[in-house]
């Protein structure tokens, strides 16, 4: 028995010894079989993973050996440029969408490469001139002064130059024979690795170390030598086109993914808002029924007051609309605000306004599910719009077309979206002569402005019924802040018109999902244009709206997916919304809701 155990231990120790010494023998034999220079390269390759930079930083660099590169399409070898159609998917459907126009022009490398020559007449392709024609600036002539004012901000000129040199070195290496270990190849590899390590993930020139800048000159010398060895310019141009084309494909894929994630984030309820709704709902059901009643109920349907309505399933959003309207008003006691929500959010919104009662104004909370104004199969009809976005198939999004039925005793009302902020007193709205029109709204049909919307963008004018009844050149307008004459609405029976159009849209594709396009058709030629300062849009998307326009606006609108209560909201616009949110409130602090 002892003899068997002894042999077992000897066998185990032998296997361990083999596993330890075999790799060492393999590496030593490998080093002995190659030249001293090759041995150094082999050791560098072993440590390559330690210094490898992020491939996504410059996707063209990852194709070092040239394998896997897709050849460019035939059109890429032609002189000239081509336009890429870029559609803006960031705008909210309820506020309108982007026009189908070419929004940016991508410049692909031309067949005629721009080259630079050395003092001996050797030709060297310049990657900076190949990458983007729009970045090219002609050199100043002798005696000409550079009067351009350089902005005092971080630049990335050096970073781009260094990365271009790395790409150029990679392109030259692709033309070296397989397994080549010549002096020029070794230098190109070495200088490329040095620059990659020095640059790292830097994005601005100020992030570069002095060592990185010192390594640029040696790289330039190596590239000059390579240009004398690899002087086949057409082949190099073809390689650069392939690398450029592959990089553009990867960039487009990243843009598509970013757009998808942006839309997904817009549909998601933040954790803090969900926490706030749960806390308020719990508190509401703990109250006695008599304590759930709002004050001043006698003013709810008095036409002598100024009535406002907002349809919302968001506690904070509806709170900001109400608070900003009341705080901006010169006569808040004349305000009656109707907040219409669904049964899921009714307890939370009711509890919020019970805890934060505006004593000078009247507030009413309504549950759309308790009303008999919507058809019983309305949810099923909305689902036929073939939209995966819950915002567009929500009854709250279309309930605005039943306003005369929801408020039968009122003559006029101002309709708000829940992503607006009121900055001025709106009492002058009630003295506007509607001239027999039903809806007062700011127009969005002026080309060149960020708010521009086209009828043909959202409505299918290839349908014979649509083309025969409406004009694609008709002026569009915006939901968000609308003055509505309910008396004219009832006279013209526009709710029946909406129902007719809506049923037609469920049978064939007449417009995109959402309430905006069907609103344009329902109120076709029934809209009064308001001064654009009443309602300024674009704070929820990349619109480039000017600060002076925001400050002068009576109502600002966060149309788009970048809502101010989301993390993806634009920081420079959030402050207009944040000043109306009581972040000091106990519930907001407990749910970690911060500005």
N, C-alpha and C positions, 0 to 999 in steps of 0.2 A: 504493500500500500504506500509506504514511504517512497519507494522507488518511482512509483507512478506520479506522485505529487512533485518529486524532484524534476522529472522529465517535463511535466506541465509547466513548472516555473521557468525551466530553461527555454522552452518553446515560446512562452510569452515574452521573455526578455529578448530573445532573438528577433521577434517581430517588431518590438519597440525600437531596437537598434536599427533595423532595416528602414523603418519609417522616418528615423531621424537623420541617418547618414545618406540615404539615397538622394534626396533633393540637393544636398551639398555636393555630392559627386557629380550629379547632372549639371549643376551650374558651373562647377569648375571645368568640366569637360567642354561645356559650351564656350566658356571664355577662352580656353586654350585653342579652340578650333577656329576662332575668328581673329582678325587683325587687332592691334592695339586700338586703332580708331573705332573699329566696329565694336570692340569691347566697351568702349566708353558710351557709344550709342545704345548698346544693349542695356547697360545700367541705367541710362536716362529713361529708356522705355519702361523699365521696371518701376520707376518713380513717377511716371507720367500721370497716373491717376490722382496723385496727390496735388498736382498743380493744374489739373484740368479745370478750365473755366466753364461757366454755365453755357451750354450749347444754345439755349434760347436767346442769349444775349445778341448773337449775330449768327443767324441760322446758316448763312452761307459758308461759315468757317468749318462747319461740321463735316463738309464733304472734302476732307483732305486728300483722300486717295482717288477722288473722282468717281468712285463707284456709287451707284444709286442715284446719280444726277439724271433728272429727266431732261430730255432734249426740248428746246423751246418749240413752240408752235411755229408754223410756217410764217405767220404774220410778223413774228418777232425779228425776222431777218430782213424785213423791208425797211426802207428809210421812212422816217416820219413817226408820228405818235398816234396813239389811239386813246379814246376816252373810255373810262370805266364808269359804268352806271352804279352809283352809290345811293342806296335808298336809306332814308332816315327812319329807323324803326323805333325811335325813342319817344315819339309823341304819343300821348294818350288818345285812344279812339274817341272818347267823349269830348275831347277838345279839338279834334282834327288830327291830321297826319301830314306827312311830308309829301311834297310834289314829286312826280316821277321825272326829275330832270337830272342832268349830269351835274353832280355837285363837286367833283374834284377830278383832276386830270393827272393820270399816272404817266410818267415819261419813261419809256423803255429805251435801252441802249440802242443808239442808231447804228446802222451798218457802217457808216463812215466814222471811224473812231478818231477821237481827238488825241493826238500824240504829242509828246515833248521830245526834243532832240538834244543830245549833248554836244559838247564842243567838237566831237569827231564825226558828227552826223549820224550816230547810232540812234535808232528809234526805240522809244520806251513808252508803252501804253500807260496813261495816267488814269487810275481808277476813279479819282475825284471827279474827273470830267465825264466818265462813263456812267456814274451812278445816278446823277440827277441834273438835267439841264437847267432846271430852275435855280439851282444853287450857284451857277456859274456867273462870275463877275469879271468884266473885261479889265485888264490891267490899266493903270493910269499912265498916260503919256508923260514924257519928260517935261518937267516944269509945271505939270498939273498938280494942284494941291488937293489933297483929300479933305473935302469939307463936310463929309458925312459925320454926323454926331453918333458916337458909339454909346449905346445905352449902358448904364452902370448896373450890369447884371451878369450872372454867371453864364459863360459861353461853353460850347462844346466843340470848338473848331479843332483843337489839337486832338481831342478824342477821336473825331471823325477821321482825321488824317492818319492817325496811328492804326485805326481799324482798317482803313483802306489799304495801308501798306501790308497789313497782315493778310488781307484777302489777295492782294497781288502776289505775295510770296507763295500762298497756297496754290494760286493758279500756275505759277512757274513750276512748283513741285509736281504738279500733275503731268507735266511734260517730260519729267525725268524718266529714264528707262527703269523698269521694275528692278528693285534690288540695287539701284545705283548708290554708290557710296563715294561719289566724287567730292572734291573740295567744295564746289559751289553748292551742291545739295546739302552737305553737312552744315555749311554756313547758313543757308536758308532755314533749315530746320532749327538750328540753334538760336538764330536771331528771332525767329517766329515764337519760339517757346519763351524767350526772354521778354518779349513785348507782351505776350499774353499774360504772363505772370505779373508784369509791372502794371498793366492796365486793370486787370481783374474785373470787377463789376462797376468801375467808375463810370459816371455819366456826364460829369462836368470837368472842365480843365482844372478847376481849383482842387479837385480830388487827386490829381496826378502828383506823384512824388518826383523829386529832382532826378532820381535814378531812371525813371521812365522816360523823361525828356532826353537824358543823355544817351539812351539806347536808340533813339530815332535816327541819329546820324549814321551809326554803323549799319542800320537796316537799309538806309538809303544807298550806302556804298555797295552792299550786297545786291540790292535790286538793280543797281547800275551794271554790276558784273553779270547778273542773270540776263539782263536785256541784251548783252553781247552774245551770250550763249544760246538763249532761247529767243530768237528774233523772228519767229513765225507769227506775225501780227494777226493774220486772219484766224489762225487756230486759237490764239489767246483770246481774241474777241468772241469767238464762238463759245469758249469755255466760260468767259465772264457773263455772256448772255444766259447760258444755262444756269449758272449760279444765281444770277439776278432773278431769273424766272422762278427758280425753286424757292428762293427767299420770299418773293411776292406771294406765292401760293401759301406759304406758311403764315405770313402776315394776315392774309385774308381769312385763313382758318381761325386764327386767333381773334380777329375782329368778329367773326360770326359767333364764336363761343362767348365773347364778351357781351355781345348783344343779347344772346340767349340768357346768360346769367343775369343781365340787367332786367330783362322782362320777368324772370323768375323772382328776383328780389322785389320787384314792384308788386307782385301778387301775394307776397308773404306778409303775414302779420308779425311785427316785431315782438320779441318776448316781453318787453316792458309793457307794451300796449295790451297784450293778452293778460298779463298779470293785473293791470289796472282794471280791466273789464271784469275779471273774476272777483276782485276785491269789492268793487262797487255792486256787482250783482248779488253777492253774499249779503252785503249791508242792506240792500233794497228789500230783500225778502225777510230780513229780520225786523223791519219796521212794521208798525201797526198800519192797517189799511187807511185809516183816516190821516195818517202822517205822510202818505204818499201823494197827497194832492198839492198841486202848484197854486200859488196865490194869483189873485186878479183874473180869475177865470171869466168874469163878466166881460172882459175886453177881447176875448178870443175871436169873435166874429163881428165886432163893431167896425163898420166901414169907415168911421171917422178917424181911425188910427192908421198909422203907416205899418203895413204888414209885410213881413219878410219870411221866406221859407227856404229851408235847406234840407236835402235828402242825404242822409248819412248813416253809415254803420260804424263810424269811428268816433270814439268819445272825445279825444283831444281835438280832432279836426273840427267837429261841430262846435266845441267849446271856443276855439279860436275865432270862428266865423261870428258867433254870437257876441263874444266879448269885444272883438275889434269893432263891430258895428255899433254896439252900445257906447263904448268909450269914445268913438269918433263923432257921435251925434251931439248936436246942440240941444236937442229936445228928447232925451232918452225916454222920458215918461210917455211919449207918443208912440213908442215902438212896441209892436207885438211880433214876437219871433216864433215861428212854427218850425219845430225840428221833427222831421218825419223819418222814422227808422223801421227796422223789422222787429219781430218778436224776440229774436235772439239777443239783440242789443238794446232793446227797450228798457229793461231793468237798469243796466249800467248807465245809460245816458240819463235816465230819469233821476237816478241817485246822484249823479254828478251835479246836475242843476239844482237839486234839492239842497245839496251841501254848499253850493255856490250861487245862491239866489241873488239875482240883480234886482234890488228892491224898486228901482225907478222904472224898469221895463217889465213887460209881460212876456213870459215864455211858456209855450205849450209843447208837450212831447206827444207825438202821435205814432201809433203802431199801424203800419200799412197792412199788416195781416189781419187786423181787426176791422178793416173797412170793406165795404161791399162794392167798391168802385172798379176793382180789377176783375177780369173774367176768371172763373174758377180754374180753367186750364191754362192760365197765363204762363206758369212755369214751363209747361211742356212746349208751348209755342216759342218761348225764348230759347229753349234748347235747340230748336230747329235752325238757329242762326249759324250753327256749325262753328262755334267759337269755344276755345278751351280756356279763355280768360273769364274768370268768375265776375269780373267787374262789368262785362258787357252783357251777361245773361242774368244779371241781378234785377229783380223787379223794381228796386229803388232807382235804377238807371233810366227806366222807362215810365215810372210813375208820374213824371212831370207832365206827361201828355194827358193826365186826368185831373189837372189842377182845378178846372171849373167844377168837377164833381166832388173833389176833396174839400173845397171851400165854396159852397154854393151861395153863401151870403156876401161874398166879397166882390168888389168891382175891379180893383187893381192889386197887384202884388209884385214884389221883387224876388226873383228866383236866384239863388246862389248855388254854385257847386261847393263842396265841402273842402276844396283845396284853395280857397281864396282868403285874402286878408283885406279888411276895409280900413282905409287910411284917412278918409275925408267924410264929412257930413254928407249924407245922401238925400237930405230933405228936398233938394231942388229937383230930384227925379220925379216927384209927384206932381210938379207943375208943368212938366213937358207935355206939349200937345202931340198926341199920338197920330193925328191926321188920318184917323180911320184904320190905322195899322194895328196889328195884334201884338207884335213883339218888338221891343226896342233893344237893339244890340249893336255892338261894335263890329264893323265889317272886317273881313279877313281876305279881301279879294285884290289887294294891292300888291302886285308883283314886286319883288325886291325886299319886302319887309319879312321879318322872321315869322310873323303870324300868318303869312300867305297860305291859303288853302284853295284848292281847285275842286270844283264839283266832280270833274271826271276822275279825280284821284280816288274817290270813295263810292261813286255811283256808276253803275254799269250802263253806259249810254249805247252799248251795242245792242241792248234790248230795244225792240221796236216800240214797245209801249212807253218806255222811259224817254227815248229819243223824240217821240211825237208829242210828248206832254211838257218836257222841261228842256231848258237850254244849258249846255255845258259851260257857257260863258256867263251864266248868271252869277251875281255877286254872292259870295258866301259870308257867313257871320259866325260868331262864337257863342256857345253856351258858357256859362260861368257867372255872369251878372247880366240879368235880363229884366227889363221892365215889361210887364205883361198886362194887357187890358183884357180882363176876364169877360167883360160884357161883350166886346167884339168877338171874342173866341166863341161864346155861346151862340151869337147871331149867325156866325159863319159855319157853325157845327164842325169845328176842326178836329174834335176828338173822334168823330165818326170818320173823317178823312184819314186820320192817323190809323185807325183800326183797319180801314180798307187797304191802305198801303202796306201795313204790317202783315196782313194775311197774304197779300200778293208776294211779299218778300220771303215768306216761309215756303212758297211753292217753287220759286226759281230765284237764282242769285241776282238780285237787283242792286244791292249795296253791301258794303262791308258791315260787320257786326258793330253794334253800338247805337247810341241814340242820336248822334250828330247828323249822319247822312239822312236818316228818315225825318229828322227835324227840319232840315233844309227843304225837303219835299213837302212836308205837312204845312209849313209856313211859307211856301213859295209865293213871292210877291206880297207877303203880308208882314214885312219887316221894316221898321224905321231905323235908319242909321243914326247911332249916337256918336258924340265926340269921342275919339279914341282915348282921351285922358280919363274917361269914366272907367275904362277896363283895359289894363295893360297885361299882356300874356307873355309867356316864355320863361318864367322863373323855375320851371321844372324840367328844363332841357337845355341843350347847348344852343342858345338863341342869340347870344351876344347883345342882350338888351342893355341899354345905357342906364347908368345909375340915376341920371337926371330924370329920365322918363319914369323910373320906378318911384322916385321921390314925389313927383308931381301927380301920380295916378291916384284916383279915388279908390280903385280896387285893383289889387295885384293878384295874379292868377298863376299858381304853380302847375300849369298844364304840362303834361309829360309824365314820365315814370319816376323822375327824381323828386319825389314828394318830400317836404321838409321834415316829416316825422320818420323818414327812413334814413338809414346810414348812407345810402347812395345820394341823398339830397346834396345840392350844391351849397357848399359852406358859405360862400359870399352872399347867398340869398336867404339863408336860414334865419338870419338875425331879424328880419322883418316879421317872421312867424314866431320866433322864440319870445319876443317881448310880450306876447299875449298868452303865454303858457305859464301857469303858476308853478314853477319848479320847486318852490318852497313847500308845496302842499305835502302833507304827510304820506298820502298814498303814492304820489309820484316818487318821493324819496325811497319809500319801501320797495317800489318796483324798479328802482335804479334808472329812472327816466331823468336824463340830464340834458342840458343845452349842448 
